[in-house]
């Protein structure tokens, strides 16, 4: 399976995906461990920007040309909030909106 990965930021109300990104973002991204997205924020934010940013990651399944694509709504995390600090080894209940209730998701934090 391959996916089209896009990332959005709250600095523009998630209106447009981030442009100056590299690594595991864009088309034909395969699933797996150790994925990474690098954002060159200085090229997209004004020099005087001094605020917190929330991110929304969207993964769209890229079906083979002979197979129909099932559109899955994006997932947006609603808890923990952006300023929440969580110590390593502690349990936390994660909440989100969107997605497909029949799909399986794997969330890895580092």
N, C-alpha and C positions, 0 to 999 in steps of 0.2 A: 504494500500500500504506500501511496505517496500523498503528501498534503501540501497545500498552499498556506503558509504561515504569514500572518500579518500581525503587527503590534500597534496599538493605539495609545495615546496619552491623554490625560485629563487636562493638560495645559491648553488644548484647543477643543475641549468638550468632546473628545473622541471623534471629531468630525472627519479627520483624515488620518490615514495610517502614517506611522513614522517612516521617513524616507531614507535618512542617513543611518542605515542599519546594515549589519553584515553577519556572516556565519549562518546559523540554521534558521533563516527567514527567507521568504519568497516561495517560488514554485519548486515542486519535485523534492520536498524534504521527506526523508524516511523517518519513521519512528525509531526510538531507541534511547539508551542512556547517554548521559554526557552531552546533551544538546546545549547550545549556547547562542545567545543573541547579544551582539554588541551594538550599543547606540551611541553615536557621536553627537551628544547633546549640544555641544557648543555651536554646531553648525545649524541647529534647528531652533534653539531658544535665543531670545534677546539677551544681550550681555548683562542686563540688570535683573534678569529673572531670579526671583528668590522665593520660591513657593514649593510646596510638596506636589508630587505628581503620582497619580494612580495609573496603572497600566491595564489594558485589556488585550489579551492574546486571542487571536481568532485562527483556528485551524480548519481549513476547508478540505474535505476529502476530494482527491483528484482521481476520478474513475478512469478506467481504460476507455478508449474511444467507443468501444462497442457495448459499454455498460452505462446505464443511467446513473446520474449523481443524486444521492439523497442529501438534501441540504439540511445541515444541523445548525440550529441557532447558536450564536456565540454564548460563551459562559462569562459572567461577570461576578467576581467575588464581592460579597456584601459583608462578610466578617471573616477574619479580623479586619478592622479599619486600617487605613494607611499608616497612622502614627502608632499603632499597637506594636509593642516590643514583646517578643516571645523568647524566653531563654531556651537554649538547646536542651533537649531531653524532656521538656514539658509537653503535656498533651494540650491540644487546642481543638475546639470544634470549629470546622470551616463551613461557611455557608456561601452559596452562590445562587444566581438566577440564570435562567436560560438553559441551553443545552438540550439534549434529547433524553427523556426519562428511560428509554430502552437501551441507551448506549452505556458502555463501560468506560470510565475515565481513570487515568493513572496520574496522580499528582505527586511530583517530587520536589522537595524544597531543599535548598542548600544555604 
